Amino acid sequence: MNLETDALIDRQRLKRRLTFWRVLAVVALVLAAIVAVPHGHRLGSAQIARYAINGVIGDGREQVEALDALRNDASVRGVLLHLDTPGGAVGGGEGIHAALQLLAAAKPVVAVMDGTAASAGYMIAVAAPHIVARESTLTGSIGVILELGDVSGLLDKLGIRADPLVSGPLKGQPSFTAPLSAPGRQYLQGLVMDLYDQFVGIVASGRHMNTDKVRQLADGRAYTGRQALGLGLIDEIGGEQQALHWMQTQRHLDAALPVRDVDRGGWLNRMSKAGTADSLLGLLFGAREGLSQSLHVDGFYALWQPSLMRN
């Protein structure tokens, strides 16, 4: 056997060893990945998703994308939608409501109200076929608010005068630099009332209630969960355990299905846990302090504005 033959045999032996270790490394990585994923959280395994909407509601785009992803995920057999929000932009609430309607038509959904689910938060909840709340949950507050400001008095004291050019008498309404005119007030009140009528219609449809009955309840006041149950605004007192029981008994979901959180940084990027500071400020001090400039809201709010409340 010459030296060239020996070298060739050595190279072949080396290649076989290298191939063996490469295969072993791949197998080890796959096994490590499987072990690292907790039981019930494996991709593709049947499960119930727990999705949360917290804080003041902005344009709702992230939440709509998340709900659409849950609807299209075949491994998700049901959704627990946790709500802890005082409301926010009317347009954002309407968009999330529509996305939740599509999700509820495809698979079982329960809205689980935590501390607060008021105004636009309640608008979202009524898209779910079943609503669960704690006795102390604050909900309802069905209504719309448009807050205006006028600094014309301050500008007068500073000797500053605004002189806008507008194409029509209502184009400059409202304005921070001039008082609201009588026609402007009538026009804006009309917008608020039309949005209010839409809100009432959404609640009446979602809760299968008479529109006149909803109007009696929709004077802007908030209700506790216990009050809301008696008024037909929610279905059950309780929390996630009661929500799961409804899914199992009414929608025949397997009691062994695991419940998993939808992670914001996960593979679908669909969790909405941001806005804790905004939520706290919104709950304690109202919309002006609670709304961030980065939310890009539409100006009309369905938002509960309480005074300081704690126990």
C-alpha positions as a LaTeX table, in Angstrom:
\begin{tabular}{lrrr}
\hline
Residue & $x$ (\AA) & $y$ (\AA) & $z$ (\AA) \\
\hline
Met1 & 0.00 & 0.00 & 0.00 \\
Asn2 & 1.62 & 3.26 & $-1.09$ \\
Leu3 & 1.55 & 6.60 & 0.68 \\
Glu4 & $-1.15$ & 8.05 & $-1.63$ \\
Thr5 & $-3.50$ & 5.19 & $-0.81$ \\
Asp6 & $-2.89$ & 5.61 & 2.93 \\
Ala7 & $-3.59$ & 9.33 & 2.69 \\
Leu8 & $-6.82$ & 8.67 & 0.77 \\
Ile9 & $-8.03$ & 6.16 & 3.36 \\
Asp10 & $-7.21$ & 8.62 & 6.18 \\
Arg11 & $-9.17$ & 11.38 & 4.46 \\
Gln12 & $-12.20$ & 9.13 & 4.02 \\
Arg13 & $-12.02$ & 8.05 & 7.66 \\
Leu14 & $-11.83$ & 11.72 & 8.70 \\
Lys15 & $-14.86$ & 12.61 & 6.57 \\
Arg16 & $-16.89$ & 9.81 & 8.13 \\
Arg17 & $-16.00$ & 11.00 & 11.62 \\
Leu18 & $-16.82$ & 14.60 & 10.72 \\
Thr19 & $-20.18$ & 13.56 & 9.28 \\
Phe20 & $-20.95$ & 11.56 & 12.42 \\
Trp21 & $-20.24$ & 14.50 & 14.74 \\
Arg22 & $-22.21$ & 16.89 & 12.55 \\
Val23 & $-25.27$ & 14.63 & 12.65 \\
Leu24 & $-24.85$ & 14.16 & 16.39 \\
Ala25 & $-24.68$ & 17.94 & 16.90 \\
Val26 & $-27.88$ & 18.50 & 14.90 \\
Val27 & $-29.71$ & 15.77 & 16.85 \\
Ala28 & $-28.52$ & 17.30 & 20.14 \\
Leu29 & $-29.76$ & 20.75 & 19.11 \\
Val30 & $-33.16$ & 19.40 & 18.12 \\
Leu31 & $-33.51$ & 17.49 & 21.40 \\
Ala32 & $-32.44$ & 20.55 & 23.39 \\
Ala33 & $-35.04$ & 22.68 & 21.61 \\
Ile34 & $-37.78$ & 20.14 & 22.33 \\
Val35 & $-36.85$ & 19.93 & 26.00 \\
Ala36 & $-36.65$ & 23.74 & 26.30 \\
Val37 & $-40.24$ & 24.22 & 25.11 \\
Pro38 & $-42.54$ & 23.60 & 28.10 \\
His39 & $-45.24$ & 20.94 & 27.88 \\
Gly40 & $-48.34$ & 22.36 & 26.20 \\
His41 & $-46.36$ & 25.16 & 24.53 \\
Arg42 & $-44.98$ & 23.21 & 21.63 \\
Leu43 & $-45.58$ & 24.78 & 18.25 \\
Gly44 & $-48.57$ & 23.20 & 16.60 \\
Ser45 & $-49.99$ & 21.61 & 19.78 \\
Ala46 & $-53.64$ & 22.26 & 20.56 \\
Gln47 & $-54.12$ & 24.91 & 23.21 \\
Ile48 & $-56.18$ & 27.79 & 24.55 \\
Ala49 & $-54.57$ & 31.19 & 24.12 \\
Arg50 & $-54.61$ & 33.82 & 26.85 \\
Tyr51 & $-54.39$ & 37.29 & 25.29 \\
Ala52 & $-54.46$ & 40.55 & 27.26 \\
Ile53 & $-55.44$ & 44.07 & 26.27 \\
Asn54 & $-54.18$ & 46.49 & 28.91 \\
Gly55 & $-53.94$ & 50.26 & 29.22 \\
Val56 & $-55.45$ & 53.10 & 27.22 \\
Ile57 & $-56.48$ & 52.03 & 23.72 \\
Gly58 & $-54.86$ & 53.81 & 20.79 \\
Asp59 & $-55.34$ & 53.02 & 17.12 \\
Gly60 & $-55.74$ & 49.31 & 17.90 \\
Arg61 & $-53.56$ & 48.13 & 15.03 \\
Glu62 & $-51.37$ & 45.83 & 17.14 \\
Gln63 & $-54.38$ & 44.25 & 18.84 \\
Val64 & $-56.18$ & 43.70 & 15.53 \\
Glu65 & $-53.11$ & 41.97 & 14.09 \\
Ala66 & $-52.85$ & 39.81 & 17.20 \\
Leu67 & $-56.50$ & 38.73 & 17.07 \\
Asp68 & $-56.22$ & 37.99 & 13.35 \\
Ala69 & $-53.15$ & 35.83 & 14.05 \\
Leu70 & $-55.01$ & 33.91 & 16.74 \\
Arg71 & $-57.92$ & 33.35 & 14.35 \\
Asn72 & $-55.60$ & 31.93 & 11.69 \\
Asp73 & $-53.59$ & 29.76 & 14.10 \\
Ala74 & $-54.95$ & 26.20 & 13.81 \\
Ser75 & $-53.35$ & 25.17 & 17.12 \\
Val76 & $-55.45$ & 27.74 & 19.02 \\
Arg77 & $-58.77$ & 26.09 & 19.90 \\
Gly78 & $-60.11$ & 28.94 & 22.05 \\
Val79 & $-59.16$ & 32.40 & 23.34 \\
Leu80 & $-59.37$ & 33.95 & 26.79 \\
Leu81 & $-59.36$ & 37.71 & 26.20 \\
His82 & $-58.32$ & 39.49 & 29.39 \\
Leu83 & $-59.32$ & 43.15 & 29.50 \\
Asp84 & $-57.95$ & 45.77 & 31.89 \\
Thr85 & $-58.52$ & 49.11 & 30.21 \\
Pro86 & $-60.47$ & 52.32 & 30.86 \\
Gly87 & $-61.06$ & 52.66 & 27.12 \\
Gly88 & $-59.50$ & 55.07 & 24.65 \\
Ala89 & $-59.91$ & 56.01 & 21.01 \\
Val90 & $-63.32$ & 55.24 & 19.51 \\
Gly91 & $-61.81$ & 54.15 & 16.21 \\
Gly92 & $-59.35$ & 51.84 & 17.93 \\
Gly93 & $-62.08$ & 50.23 & 20.01 \\
Glu94 & $-64.27$ & 49.74 & 16.94 \\
Gly95 & $-61.44$ & 48.08 & 15.01 \\
Ile96 & $-60.61$ & 45.67 & 17.83 \\
His97 & $-64.31$ & 44.90 & 18.26 \\
Ala98 & $-64.58$ & 43.95 & 14.59 \\
Ala99 & $-61.47$ & 41.74 & 14.77 \\
Leu100 & $-62.83$ & 40.02 & 17.88 \\
Gln101 & $-66.14$ & 39.37 & 16.11 \\
Leu102 & $-64.29$ & 37.54 & 13.34 \\
Leu103 & $-62.31$ & 35.56 & 15.90 \\
Ala104 & $-65.45$ & 34.64 & 17.87 \\
Ala105 & $-67.11$ & 33.41 & 14.67 \\
Ala106 & $-64.18$ & 31.02 & 14.11 \\
Lys107 & $-63.53$ & 29.63 & 17.60 \\
Pro108 & $-64.71$ & 29.95 & 21.23 \\
Val109 & $-63.90$ & 33.27 & 22.90 \\
Val110 & $-64.57$ & 34.55 & 26.41 \\
Ala111 & $-63.95$ & 38.13 & 27.51 \\
Val112 & $-62.51$ & 38.09 & 31.03 \\
Met113 & $-62.76$ & 41.51 & 32.68 \\
Asp114 & $-60.08$ & 42.18 & 35.25 \\
Gly115 & $-59.92$ & 45.47 & 37.17 \\
Thr116 & $-61.53$ & 47.71 & 34.55 \\
Ala117 & $-63.16$ & 47.17 & 31.17 \\
Ala118 & $-65.02$ & 50.40 & 30.52 \\
Ser119 & $-66.01$ & 52.56 & 27.55 \\
Ala120 & $-64.04$ & 51.36 & 24.50 \\
Gly121 & $-62.94$ & 48.43 & 26.68 \\
Tyr122 & $-66.58$ & 47.42 & 27.06 \\
Met123 & $-67.14$ & 48.04 & 23.34 \\
Ile124 & $-64.50$ & 45.38 & 22.69 \\
Ala125 & $-65.91$ & 42.95 & 25.25 \\
Val126 & $-69.41$ & 42.81 & 23.75 \\
Ala127 & $-67.98$ & 41.15 & 20.62 \\
Ala128 & $-67.38$ & 38.03 & 22.73 \\
Pro129 & $-70.29$ & 35.59 & 23.10 \\
His130 & $-69.60$ & 35.27 & 26.84 \\
Ile131 & $-68.38$ & 37.93 & 29.30 \\
Val132 & $-67.04$ & 37.19 & 32.78 \\
Ala133 & $-66.23$ & 39.87 & 35.36 \\
Arg134 & $-65.37$ & 40.15 & 39.02 \\
Glu135 & $-67.95$ & 41.67 & 41.35 \\
Ser136 & $-65.62$ & 44.66 & 41.81 \\
Thr137 & $-64.77$ & 45.07 & 38.12 \\
Leu138 & $-65.63$ & 48.52 & 36.76 \\
Thr139 & $-67.30$ & 48.35 & 33.37 \\
Gly140 & $-69.96$ & 50.07 & 31.27 \\
Ser141 & $-69.36$ & 53.81 & 30.90 \\
Ile142 & $-71.04$ & 53.65 & 27.50 \\
Gly143 & $-70.48$ & 57.03 & 25.89 \\
Val144 & $-68.19$ & 59.30 & 23.87 \\
Ile145 & $-66.21$ & 62.37 & 24.90 \\
Leu146 & $-64.43$ & 65.06 & 22.89 \\
Glu147 & $-62.37$ & 67.38 & 25.10 \\
Leu148 & $-61.57$ & 70.82 & 23.71 \\
Gly149 & $-59.25$ & 73.58 & 24.85 \\
Asp150 & $-59.22$ & 77.36 & 24.35 \\
Val151 & $-56.15$ & 79.48 & 25.13 \\
Ser152 & $-57.46$ & 82.63 & 23.47 \\
Gly153 & $-57.71$ & 84.44 & 26.84 \\
Leu154 & $-54.05$ & 83.77 & 27.57 \\
Leu155 & $-53.05$ & 84.87 & 24.07 \\
Asp156 & $-54.95$ & 88.15 & 24.55 \\
Lys157 & $-53.00$ & 88.84 & 27.74 \\
Leu158 & $-49.74$ & 88.15 & 25.89 \\
Gly159 & $-50.75$ & 90.36 & 22.99 \\
Ile160 & $-50.82$ & 87.50 & 20.52 \\
Arg161 & $-53.61$ & 87.14 & 17.97 \\
Ala162 & $-54.26$ & 84.22 & 15.65 \\
Asp163 & $-55.76$ & 85.04 & 12.26 \\
Pro164 & $-56.43$ & 81.78 & 10.37 \\
Leu165 & $-57.75$ & 81.65 & 6.81 \\
Val166 & $-60.37$ & 78.94 & 6.35 \\
Ser167 & $-62.42$ & 77.67 & 3.43 \\
Gly168 & $-65.64$ & 77.57 & 5.45 \\
Pro169 & $-67.03$ & 78.61 & 8.85 \\
Leu170 & $-66.66$ & 75.10 & 10.31 \\
Lys171 & $-63.19$ & 74.31 & 8.93 \\
Gly172 & $-61.48$ & 75.99 & 11.87 \\
Gln173 & $-63.68$ & 74.35 & 14.50 \\
Pro174 & $-62.51$ & 73.51 & 17.08 \\
Ser175 & $-59.53$ & 75.80 & 17.59 \\
Phe176 & $-57.21$ & 76.30 & 20.54 \\
Thr177 & $-56.83$ & 79.96 & 19.63 \\
Ala178 & $-60.50$ & 80.99 & 19.51 \\
Pro179 & $-63.68$ & 80.19 & 21.44 \\
Leu180 & $-65.99$ & 77.58 & 19.94 \\
Ser181 & $-68.75$ & 79.21 & 17.88 \\
Ala182 & $-72.40$ & 78.26 & 18.29 \\
Pro183 & $-72.53$ & 76.53 & 14.86 \\
Gly184 & $-69.22$ & 74.83 & 15.67 \\
Arg185 & $-70.55$ & 73.49 & 18.96 \\
Gln186 & $-73.69$ & 72.18 & 17.27 \\
Tyr187 & $-71.61$ & 70.53 & 14.55 \\
Leu188 & $-69.21$ & 68.82 & 16.97 \\
Gln189 & $-72.03$ & 67.75 & 19.28 \\
Gly190 & $-73.61$ & 66.10 & 16.26 \\
Leu191 & $-70.42$ & 64.12 & 15.63 \\
Val192 & $-70.27$ & 63.03 & 19.28 \\
Met193 & $-73.90$ & 61.91 & 19.23 \\
Asp194 & $-73.48$ & 59.98 & 15.99 \\
Leu195 & $-70.52$ & 58.11 & 17.49 \\
Tyr196 & $-72.60$ & 57.55 & 20.61 \\
Asp197 & $-75.43$ & 56.07 & 18.51 \\
Gln198 & $-72.93$ & 53.71 & 16.90 \\
Phe199 & $-71.68$ & 52.65 & 20.33 \\
Val200 & $-75.21$ & 51.99 & 21.54 \\
Gly201 & $-75.90$ & 49.92 & 18.42 \\
Ile202 & $-72.75$ & 47.85 & 18.98 \\
Val203 & $-73.78$ & 47.09 & 22.57 \\
Ala204 & $-77.38$ & 46.31 & 21.61 \\
Ser205 & $-76.22$ & 43.91 & 18.90 \\
Gly206 & $-73.53$ & 42.23 & 20.98 \\
Arg207 & $-75.68$ & 41.79 & 24.09 \\
His208 & $-78.93$ & 41.05 & 22.19 \\
Met209 & $-80.65$ & 43.91 & 23.99 \\
Asn210 & $-83.26$ & 46.42 & 22.94 \\
Thr211 & $-81.67$ & 49.69 & 21.79 \\
Asp212 & $-83.90$ & 51.77 & 24.08 \\
Lys213 & $-82.84$ & 49.61 & 27.03 \\
Val214 & $-79.19$ & 50.21 & 26.20 \\
Arg215 & $-79.79$ & 53.97 & 25.97 \\
Gln216 & $-81.21$ & 53.95 & 29.48 \\
Leu217 & $-77.95$ & 52.42 & 30.71 \\
Ala218 & $-75.69$ & 54.47 & 28.42 \\
Asp219 & $-75.54$ & 57.81 & 30.24 \\
Gly220 & $-71.79$ & 57.51 & 30.73 \\
Arg221 & $-71.85$ & 55.96 & 34.18 \\
Ala222 & $-69.68$ & 53.00 & 35.13 \\
Tyr223 & $-71.07$ & 49.89 & 36.80 \\
Thr224 & $-69.53$ & 47.30 & 39.07 \\
Gly225 & $-69.47$ & 43.74 & 37.82 \\
Arg226 & $-72.25$ & 42.85 & 40.23 \\
Gln227 & $-74.42$ & 45.70 & 38.92 \\
Ala228 & $-73.56$ & 44.86 & 35.31 \\
Leu229 & $-74.70$ & 41.26 & 35.79 \\
Gly230 & $-78.14$ & 42.37 & 36.98 \\
Leu231 & $-78.42$ & 44.77 & 34.04 \\
Gly232 & $-77.48$ & 42.16 & 31.44 \\
Leu233 & $-74.20$ & 43.83 & 30.48 \\
Ile234 & $-72.18$ & 40.73 & 31.39 \\
Asp235 & $-72.98$ & 37.01 & 31.66 \\
Glu236 & $-71.24$ & 35.71 & 34.76 \\
Ile237 & $-69.36$ & 36.69 & 37.89 \\
Gly238 & $-65.95$ & 35.10 & 38.15 \\
Gly239 & $-62.62$ & 34.89 & 36.41 \\
Glu240 & $-60.61$ & 32.58 & 34.20 \\
Gln241 & $-61.83$ & 29.41 & 35.89 \\
Gln242 & $-65.44$ & 30.26 & 35.07 \\
Ala243 & $-64.44$ & 31.25 & 31.53 \\
Leu244 & $-62.77$ & 27.88 & 30.98 \\
His245 & $-65.77$ & 26.06 & 32.43 \\
Trp246 & $-68.03$ & 27.83 & 29.91 \\
Met247 & $-65.74$ & 26.83 & 27.04 \\
Gln248 & $-65.71$ & 23.22 & 28.20 \\
Thr249 & $-69.45$ & 22.87 & 28.84 \\
Gln250 & $-70.91$ & 25.14 & 26.19 \\
Arg251 & $-68.34$ & 24.85 & 23.42 \\
His252 & $-67.13$ & 21.32 & 24.28 \\
Leu253 & $-63.43$ & 22.12 & 24.49 \\
Asp254 & $-61.26$ & 19.43 & 26.06 \\
Ala255 & $-60.59$ & 20.20 & 29.74 \\
Ala256 & $-57.04$ & 18.91 & 29.26 \\
Leu257 & $-56.13$ & 21.66 & 26.78 \\
Pro258 & $-53.30$ & 23.78 & 28.19 \\
Val259 & $-53.66$ & 27.56 & 28.49 \\
Arg260 & $-50.71$ & 29.60 & 27.28 \\
Asp261 & $-49.92$ & 33.30 & 27.29 \\
Val262 & $-49.36$ & 35.02 & 23.98 \\
Asp263 & $-45.90$ & 36.56 & 24.31 \\
Arg264 & $-45.28$ & 40.03 & 22.92 \\
Gly265 & $-41.79$ & 39.05 & 21.82 \\
Gly266 & $-42.82$ & 35.59 & 20.67 \\
Trp267 & $-43.06$ & 34.12 & 17.24 \\
Leu268 & $-46.33$ & 35.88 & 16.38 \\
Asn269 & $-45.41$ & 39.18 & 18.09 \\
Arg270 & $-48.97$ & 39.68 & 19.22 \\
Met271 & $-49.09$ & 40.35 & 22.96 \\
Ser272 & $-50.37$ & 43.75 & 24.16 \\
Lys273 & $-48.93$ & 44.26 & 27.61 \\
Ala274 & $-47.46$ & 47.69 & 27.01 \\
Gly275 & $-48.93$ & 50.83 & 28.44 \\
Thr276 & $-48.96$ & 49.98 & 32.14 \\
Ala277 & $-48.03$ & 53.53 & 33.07 \\
Asp278 & $-50.63$ & 54.94 & 30.69 \\
Ser279 & $-53.23$ & 52.60 & 32.15 \\
Leu280 & $-52.49$ & 53.66 & 35.72 \\
Leu281 & $-52.57$ & 57.35 & 34.87 \\
Gly282 & $-55.71$ & 56.93 & 32.80 \\
Leu283 & $-57.47$ & 55.11 & 35.62 \\
Leu284 & $-56.47$ & 57.56 & 38.33 \\
Phe285 & $-56.49$ & 60.91 & 36.61 \\
Gly286 & $-58.50$ & 60.58 & 33.39 \\
Ala287 & $-57.84$ & 60.83 & 29.71 \\
Arg288 & $-55.69$ & 63.95 & 29.59 \\
Glu289 & $-52.97$ & 62.49 & 31.78 \\
Gly290 & $-53.45$ & 58.92 & 30.58 \\
Leu291 & $-53.18$ & 59.43 & 26.83 \\
Ser292 & $-49.70$ & 59.49 & 25.34 \\
Gln293 & $-48.88$ & 61.60 & 22.30 \\
Ser294 & $-47.47$ & 58.48 & 20.68 \\
Leu295 & $-50.88$ & 56.80 & 20.56 \\
His296 & $-52.08$ & 58.85 & 17.57 \\
Val297 & $-55.70$ & 58.66 & 18.73 \\
Asp298 & $-58.52$ & 60.08 & 16.65 \\
Gly299 & $-59.66$ & 62.77 & 19.09 \\
Phe300 & $-62.96$ & 61.13 & 20.08 \\
Tyr301 & $-62.64$ & 59.00 & 23.18 \\
Ala302 & $-64.78$ & 56.32 & 24.74 \\
Leu303 & $-62.92$ & 56.47 & 28.01 \\
Trp304 & $-63.93$ & 56.31 & 31.66 \\
Gln305 & $-62.59$ & 59.30 & 33.61 \\
Pro306 & $-62.84$ & 58.57 & 37.32 \\
Ser307 & $-61.71$ & 60.60 & 40.25 \\
Leu308 & $-59.03$ & 59.09 & 42.50 \\
Met309 & $-60.40$ & 55.74 & 43.66 \\
Arg310 & $-58.64$ & 53.17 & 45.79 \\
Asn311 & $-59.17$ & 50.86 & 48.74 \\
\hline
\end{tabular}
